[in-house]
Structures are given as structure tokens and as C-alpha cells.
Amino acid sequence: MSPQEPAYVPAVGEVVRDTAKGAEGRVMGKCGPYYQLRPLAGGREWDAKPEAIESLSRDEQLSTRVAAVNARSREGLAL
């Protein structure tokens, strides 16, 4: 592995953390050097640098997904 290549390469569909933005998202793809991440609760994708991508533990993934589902359900209850 060259010094420019990140040690961690996420798969499409994987839930990861963008340490630069301080947010979790699902990997939607890659365009040039950047990964496209989408918020779990929905919304616009954003570009994340490969060196800012961090894997989540199983517990962190579960917690993040539950929080996203709860956020979506609260939006549906708003009057």
C-alpha cells in the first residue's frame, strides 16, 4: 500500500463516520477521490475525503440507525 492510500476502504452501503464533518452516513459511491455519503435519516449527499472516513463498531452502527429511524418517525408525527 502506498503512503497516499487510506488504510480503510468502505464498501457501498456501509455506515461510516465522516470525522471532518462529525456526522455518520451511508456510503453511496465514490467520485474521484471523494466518497459520497448520505445521512441515514435522508437528505442530500455530501463529499467526504477518504482520510476522514472511519468505520463504526456494530454497536455504533446500531445506535446510529436507531437514532435515524426515531428521527424519521418524529417527523411523521409533527402536525
The first five atom37 places (N, CA, C, CB, O) and aatype in JSON, in Angstrom:
{
  "aatype": [12, 15, 14, 5, 6, 14, 0, 18, 19, 14, 0, 19, 7, 6, 19, 19, 1, 3, 16, 0, 11, 7, 0, 6, 7, 1, 19, 12, 7, 11, 4, 7, 14, 18, 18, 5, 10, 1, 14, 10, 0, 7, 7, 1, 6, 17, 3, 0, 11, 14, 6, 0, 9, 6, 15, 10, 15, 1, 3, 6, 5, 10, 15, 16, 1, 19, 0, 0, 19, 2, 0, 1, 15, 1, 6, 7, 10, 0, 10],
  "atom_mask": [
    [1, 1, 1, 1, 1],
    [1, 1, 1, 1, 1],
    [1, 1, 1, 1, 1],
    [1, 1, 1, 1, 1],
    [1, 1, 1, 1, 1],
    [1, 1, 1, 1, 1],
    [1, 1, 1, 1, 1],
    [1, 1, 1, 1, 1],
    [1, 1, 1, 1, 1],
    [1, 1, 1, 1, 1],
    [1, 1, 1, 1, 1],
    [1, 1, 1, 1, 1],
    [1, 1, 1, 0, 1],
    [1, 1, 1, 1, 1],
    [1, 1, 1, 1, 1],
    [1, 1, 1, 1, 1],
    [1, 1, 1, 1, 1],
    [1, 1, 1, 1, 1],
    [1, 1, 1, 1, 1],
    [1, 1, 1, 1, 1],
    [1, 1, 1, 1, 1],
    [1, 1, 1, 0, 1],
    [1, 1, 1, 1, 1],
    [1, 1, 1, 1, 1],
    [1, 1, 1, 0, 1],
    [1, 1, 1, 1, 1],
    [1, 1, 1, 1, 1],
    [1, 1, 1, 1, 1],
    [1, 1, 1, 0, 1],
    [1, 1, 1, 1, 1],
    [1, 1, 1, 1, 1],
    [1, 1, 1, 0, 1],
    [1, 1, 1, 1, 1],
    [1, 1, 1, 1, 1],
    [1, 1, 1, 1, 1],
    [1, 1, 1, 1, 1],
    [1, 1, 1, 1, 1],
    [1, 1, 1, 1, 1],
    [1, 1, 1, 1, 1],
    [1, 1, 1, 1, 1],
    [1, 1, 1, 1, 1],
    [1, 1, 1, 0, 1],
    [1, 1, 1, 0, 1],
    [1, 1, 1, 1, 1],
    [1, 1, 1, 1, 1],
    [1, 1, 1, 1, 1],
    [1, 1, 1, 1, 1],
    [1, 1, 1, 1, 1],
    [1, 1, 1, 1, 1],
    [1, 1, 1, 1, 1],
    [1, 1, 1, 1, 1],
    [1, 1, 1, 1, 1],
    [1, 1, 1, 1, 1],
    [1, 1, 1, 1, 1],
    [1, 1, 1, 1, 1],
    [1, 1, 1, 1, 1],
    [1, 1, 1, 1, 1],
    [1, 1, 1, 1, 1],
    [1, 1, 1, 1, 1],
    [1, 1, 1, 1, 1],
    [1, 1, 1, 1, 1],
    [1, 1, 1, 1, 1],
    [1, 1, 1, 1, 1],
    [1, 1, 1, 1, 1],
    [1, 1, 1, 1, 1],
    [1, 1, 1, 1, 1],
    [1, 1, 1, 1, 1],
    [1, 1, 1, 1, 1],
    [1, 1, 1, 1, 1],
    [1, 1, 1, 1, 1],
    [1, 1, 1, 1, 1],
    [1, 1, 1, 1, 1],
    [1, 1, 1, 1, 1],
    [1, 1, 1, 1, 1],
    [1, 1, 1, 1, 1],
    [1, 1, 1, 0, 1],
    [1, 1, 1, 1, 1],
    [1, 1, 1, 1, 1],
    [1, 1, 1, 1, 1]
  ],
  "atom_positions": [
    [[0.85, -1.17, 0.0], [0.0, 0.0, 0.0], [0.9, 1.24, 0.0], [-0.97, 0.0, 1.23], [1.86, 1.32, 0.76]],
    [[0.57, 2.2, -0.87], [1.37, 3.42, -0.92], [0.98, 4.36, 0.21], [1.2, 4.12, -2.29], [-0.1, 4.2, 0.78]],
    [[1.82, 5.33, 0.55], [1.51, 6.26, 1.64], [0.27, 7.11, 1.37], [2.7, 7.17, 1.89], [-0.33, 7.63, 2.31]],
    [[-0.13, 7.26, 0.09], [-1.29, 8.08, -0.25], [-2.61, 7.33, -0.09], [-1.17, 8.58, -1.66], [-3.66, 7.97, 0.03]],
    [[-2.58, 6.02, -0.09], [-3.8, 5.23, 0.01], [-4.26, 5.13, 1.46], [-3.58, 3.83, -0.58], [-3.46, 4.87, 2.36]],
    [[-5.57, 5.35, 1.69], [-6.08, 5.19, 3.05], [-6.04, 3.72, 3.47], [-7.51, 5.75, 3.16], [-6.16, 2.82, 2.64]],
    [[-5.88, 3.48, 4.76], [-5.83, 2.12, 5.27], [-7.21, 1.47, 5.23], [-5.29, 2.1, 6.71], [-7.32, 0.24, 5.14]],
    [[-8.26, 2.27, 5.29], [-9.63, 1.76, 5.35], [-10.38, 2.14, 4.09], [-10.36, 2.29, 6.6], [-10.43, 3.32, 3.73]],
    [[-10.97, 1.16, 3.41], [-11.76, 1.4, 2.21], [-13.17, 0.88, 2.47], [-11.11, 0.71, 0.95], [-13.38, -0.33, 2.51]],
    [[-14.15, 1.79, 2.64], [-15.51, 1.36, 2.95], [-16.23, 0.82, 1.71], [-16.3, 2.52, 3.53], [-15.91, 1.19, 0.58]],
    [[-17.19, -0.05, 1.94], [-18.0, -0.62, 0.86], [-19.24, 0.24, 0.66], [-18.38, -2.08, 1.18], [-19.72, 0.89, 1.58]],
    [[-19.77, 0.22, -0.56], [-21.03, 0.91, -0.84], [-22.1, 0.29, 0.06], [-21.43, 0.81, -2.37], [-22.21, -0.93, 0.15]],
    [[-22.89, 1.14, 0.7], [-23.94, 0.68, 1.61], [-23.53, 0.66, 3.07], [0.0, 0.0, 0.0], [-24.38, 0.56, 3.95]],
    [[-22.24, 0.74, 3.32], [-21.73, 0.69, 4.69], [-22.01, 2.01, 5.42], [-20.23, 0.39, 4.69], [-21.96, 3.08, 4.81]],
    [[-22.29, 1.93, 6.7], [-22.48, 3.12, 7.52], [-21.13, 3.48, 8.14], [-23.56, 2.88, 8.63], [-20.5, 2.66, 8.79]],
    [[-20.71, 4.73, 7.92], [-19.4, 5.2, 8.37], [-19.53, 6.58, 9.02], [-18.41, 5.26, 7.2], [-20.58, 7.21, 8.96]],
    [[-18.44, 7.02, 9.63], [-18.39, 8.36, 10.22], [-17.44, 9.22, 9.38], [-17.93, 8.31, 11.72], [-16.35, 8.78, 9.02]],
    [[-17.88, 10.44, 9.09], [-17.03, 11.44, 8.46], [-16.48, 12.29, 9.6], [-17.81, 12.32, 7.39], [-17.19, 13.12, 10.15]],
    [[-15.22, 12.08, 9.94], [-14.64, 12.77, 11.09], [-14.49, 14.27, 10.85], [-13.29, 12.17, 11.44], [-14.5, 15.05, 11.8]],
    [[-14.35, 14.68, 9.59], [-14.23, 16.11, 9.29], [-15.55, 16.84, 9.54], [-13.79, 16.31, 7.83], [-15.55, 17.98, 9.99]],
    [[-16.65, 16.18, 9.24], [-17.98, 16.79, 9.42], [-18.58, 16.44, 10.78], [-18.92, 16.35, 8.31], [-19.46, 17.14, 11.28]],
    [[-18.09, 15.35, 11.37], [-18.64, 14.89, 12.64], [-20.02, 14.29, 12.49], [0.0, 0.0, 0.0], [-20.88, 14.45, 13.35]],
    [[-20.22, 13.58, 11.36], [-21.54, 13.01, 11.06], [-21.39, 11.6, 10.51], [-22.31, 13.9, 10.06], [-20.37, 11.25, 9.92]],
    [[-22.43, 10.8, 10.72], [-22.47, 9.45, 10.18], [-23.32, 9.46, 8.91], [-23.03, 8.45, 11.22], [-24.26, 10.24, 8.77]],
    [[-22.96, 8.57, 7.99], [-23.72, 8.45, 6.76], [-23.48, 7.11, 6.1], [0.0, 0.0, 0.0], [-22.58, 6.36, 6.46]],
    [[-24.33, 6.83, 5.11], [-24.21, 5.59, 4.34], [-23.41, 5.9, 3.07], [-25.62, 4.98, 4.0], [-23.68, 6.89, 2.39]],
    [[-22.44, 5.05, 2.77], [-21.63, 5.23, 1.57], [-22.51, 4.92, 0.35], [-20.35, 4.3, 1.6], [-23.04, 3.82, 0.22]],
    [[-22.64, 5.91, -0.53], [-23.45, 5.75, -1.73], [-22.6, 5.49, -2.96], [-24.3, 6.99, -1.95], [-23.09, 4.95, -3.95]],
    [[-21.34, 5.86, -2.9], [-20.45, 5.65, -4.03], [-19.19, 6.47, -3.86], [0.0, 0.0, 0.0], [-18.91, 7.0, -2.78]],
    [[-18.44, 6.55, -4.95], [-17.19, 7.31, -4.93], [-17.08, 8.03, -6.25], [-15.95, 6.38, -4.67], [-17.35, 7.46, -7.31]],
    [[-16.69, 9.29, -6.2], [-16.49, 10.09, -7.39], [-15.13, 10.78, -7.26], [-17.65, 11.14, -7.58], [-14.94, 11.63, -6.39]],
    [[-14.21, 10.4, -8.12], [-12.85, 10.91, -8.0], [-12.27, 10.45, -6.68], [0.0, 0.0, 0.0], [-12.39, 9.28, -6.33]],
    [[-11.65, 11.36, -5.94], [-11.03, 10.97, -4.67], [-12.01, 10.94, -3.49], [-9.91, 11.9, -4.35], [-11.64, 10.52, -2.4]],
    [[-13.25, 11.38, -3.69], [-14.2, 11.55, -2.58], [-15.25, 10.44, -2.53], [-14.88, 12.89, -2.69], [-15.65, 9.89, -3.55]],
    [[-15.69, 10.13, -1.31], [-16.82, 9.25, -1.1], [-18.07, 10.1, -0.97], [-16.62, 8.35, 0.16], [-18.03, 11.18, -0.37]],
    [[-19.18, 9.63, -1.52], [-20.46, 10.31, -1.33], [-21.19, 9.6, -0.2], [-21.31, 10.32, -2.65], [-21.43, 8.39, -0.25]],
    [[-21.54, 10.39, 0.83], [-22.26, 9.86, 1.98], [-23.63, 10.49, 2.04], [-21.48, 10.12, 3.3], [-23.8, 11.67, 1.71]],
    [[-24.62, 9.71, 2.45], [-25.98, 10.21, 2.62], [-26.38, 10.04, 4.08], [-26.99, 9.47, 1.67], [-26.14, 8.99, 4.67]],
    [[-26.99, 11.07, 4.67], [-27.45, 10.94, 6.06], [-28.43, 9.77, 6.19], [-28.13, 12.26, 6.53], [-29.22, 9.51, 5.28]],
    [[-28.38, 9.07, 7.29], [-29.24, 7.91, 7.48], [-30.71, 8.29, 7.57], [-28.84, 7.16, 8.74], [-31.58, 7.49, 7.2]],
    [[-31.01, 9.49, 8.03], [-32.4, 9.94, 8.13], [-32.87, 10.54, 6.81], [-32.55, 10.97, 9.26], [-33.99, 11.05, 6.73]],
    [[-32.04, 10.47, 5.78], [-32.39, 11.03, 4.49], [-31.79, 12.41, 4.32], [0.0, 0.0, 0.0], [-31.35, 13.03, 5.28]],
    [[-31.79, 12.88, 3.11], [-31.25, 14.2, 2.84], [-30.21, 14.15, 1.74], [0.0, 0.0, 0.0], [-30.03, 13.13, 1.07]],
    [[-29.54, 15.27, 1.56], [-28.55, 15.41, 0.5], [-27.25, 14.7, 0.83], [-28.28, 16.87, 0.23], [-26.79, 14.67, 1.97]],
    [[-26.68, 14.13, -0.21], [-25.36, 13.52, -0.07], [-24.3, 14.6, 0.09], [-25.03, 12.62, -1.29], [-24.49, 15.74, -0.33]],
    [[-23.2, 14.22, 0.71], [-22.06, 15.13, 0.8], [-20.8, 14.37, 0.45], [-21.96, 15.77, 2.2], [-20.75, 13.14, 0.55]],
    [[-19.78, 15.1, 0.04], [-18.5, 14.52, -0.29], [-17.63, 14.44, 0.96], [-17.79, 15.33, -1.39], [-17.57, 15.38, 1.75]],
    [[-16.97, 13.31, 1.11], [-16.07, 13.11, 2.25], [-14.71, 12.64, 1.75], [-16.68, 12.08, 3.26], [-14.61, 11.78, 0.88]],
    [[-13.68, 13.22, 2.32], [-12.32, 12.81, 1.96], [-12.04, 11.41, 2.51], [-11.27, 13.82, 2.49], [-12.47, 11.09, 3.62]],
    [[-11.34, 10.59, 1.77], [-11.05, 9.22, 2.22], [-10.36, 9.16, 3.58], [-10.18, 8.51, 1.21], [-10.65, 8.27, 4.38]],
    [[-9.47, 10.11, 3.85], [-8.75, 10.08, 5.14], [-9.65, 10.47, 6.31], [-7.55, 11.0, 5.09], [-9.27, 10.27, 7.46]],
    [[-10.84, 11.02, 6.04], [-11.77, 11.4, 7.1], [-12.82, 10.33, 7.38], [-12.46, 12.71, 6.74], [-13.63, 10.47, 8.29]],
    [[-12.8, 9.25, 6.6], [-13.78, 8.17, 6.76], [-13.31, 7.2, 7.83], [-14.01, 7.42, 5.42], [-12.15, 6.77, 7.84]],
    [[-14.21, 6.88, 8.74], [-13.89, 5.99, 9.86], [-14.98, 4.93, 9.97], [-13.75, 6.78, 11.19], [-16.17, 5.25, 9.88]],
    [[-14.58, 3.69, 10.17], [-15.57, 2.63, 10.34], [-16.24, 2.75, 11.71], [-14.91, 1.23, 10.19], [-15.68, 3.34, 12.64]],
    [[-17.44, 2.2, 11.81], [-18.17, 2.19, 13.08], [-18.22, 0.77, 13.62], [-19.6, 2.77, 12.91], [-18.29, -0.19, 12.85]],
    [[-18.19, 0.64, 14.93], [-18.38, -0.68, 15.54], [-19.83, -1.1, 15.32], [-18.01, -0.66, 17.07], [-20.66, -0.28, 14.93]],
    [[-20.12, -2.35, 15.56], [-21.51, -2.83, 15.41], [-22.45, -2.06, 16.33], [-21.59, -4.34, 15.72], [-23.57, -1.72, 15.93]],
    [[-22.01, -1.8, 17.55], [-22.84, -1.06, 18.5], [-23.1, 0.37, 18.01], [-22.18, -1.03, 19.88], [-24.21, 0.87, 18.11]],
    [[-22.06, 1.01, 17.47], [-22.21, 2.37, 16.95], [-23.15, 2.39, 15.74], [-20.84, 2.96, 16.58], [-23.96, 3.3, 15.59]],
    [[-23.03, 1.38, 14.88], [-23.92, 1.3, 13.71], [-25.37, 1.15, 14.15], [-23.51, 0.14, 12.8], [-26.25, 1.82, 13.62]],
    [[-25.61, 0.26, 15.1], [-26.97, 0.05, 15.59], [-27.53, 1.32, 16.21], [-27.01, -1.1, 16.61], [-28.66, 1.7, 15.93]],
    [[-26.76, 1.96, 17.05], [-27.19, 3.19, 17.71], [-27.51, 4.28, 16.68], [-26.1, 3.68, 18.68], [-28.52, 4.98, 16.81]],
    [[-26.67, 4.42, 15.68], [-26.86, 5.43, 14.64], [-28.12, 5.14, 13.83], [-25.64, 5.48, 13.72], [-28.88, 6.06, 13.52]],
    [[-28.34, 3.89, 13.5], [-29.53, 3.52, 12.71], [-30.81, 3.72, 13.52], [-29.43, 2.05, 12.24], [-31.81, 4.19, 12.98]],
    [[-30.8, 3.36, 14.79], [-31.97, 3.57, 15.64], [-32.28, 5.06, 15.76], [-31.74, 2.95, 17.05], [-33.45, 5.45, 15.7]],
    [[-31.27, 5.88, 15.93], [-31.48, 7.33, 16.02], [-32.1, 7.87, 14.73], [-30.15, 8.05, 16.31], [-32.96, 8.74, 14.78]],
    [[-31.66, 7.37, 13.59], [-32.22, 7.81, 12.3], [-33.68, 7.4, 12.16], [-31.4, 7.24, 11.14], [-34.5, 8.19, 11.69]],
    [[-34.01, 6.18, 12.55], [-35.4, 5.71, 12.48], [-36.28, 6.54, 13.42], [-35.5, 4.21, 12.83], [-37.39, 6.92, 13.05]],
    [[-35.79, 6.81, 14.61], [-36.54, 7.64, 15.55], [-36.76, 9.04, 15.01], [-35.82, 7.7, 16.89], [-37.85, 9.6, 15.17]],
    [[-35.76, 9.62, 14.37], [-35.89, 10.96, 13.8], [-36.94, 10.97, 12.69], [-34.54, 11.45, 13.25], [-37.75, 11.89, 12.62]],
    [[-36.93, 9.94, 11.84], [-37.93, 9.86, 10.77], [-39.33, 9.7, 11.34], [-37.63, 8.7, 9.82], [-40.27, 10.29, 10.82]],
    [[-39.48, 8.91, 12.41], [-40.8, 8.71, 12.98], [-41.33, 9.97, 13.64], [-40.77, 7.58, 14.0], [-42.53, 10.24, 13.59]],
    [[-40.45, 10.76, 14.25], [-40.87, 12.03, 14.86], [-41.35, 13.01, 13.8], [-39.72, 12.65, 15.65], [-42.3, 13.76, 14.03]],
    [[-40.68, 13.02, 12.64], [-41.1, 13.9, 11.54], [-42.5, 13.56, 11.08], [-40.12, 13.8, 10.37], [-43.27, 14.45, 10.74]],
    [[-42.83, 12.29, 11.07], [-44.17, 11.85, 10.65], [-45.24, 12.22, 11.64], [0.0, 0.0, 0.0], [-46.42, 12.3, 11.28]],
    [[-44.87, 12.47, 12.9], [-45.86, 12.8, 13.94], [-46.09, 14.3, 14.05], [-45.41, 12.26, 15.28], [-47.04, 14.73, 14.7]],
    [[-45.23, 15.09, 13.43], [-45.37, 16.56, 13.52], [-46.67, 17.0, 12.87], [-44.16, 17.28, 12.86], [-47.05, 16.5, 11.81]],
    [[-47.35, 17.95, 13.51], [-48.6, 18.47, 12.96], [-48.4, 19.78, 12.24], [-49.62, 18.65, 14.04], [-49.35, 20.35, 11.72]]
  ]
}
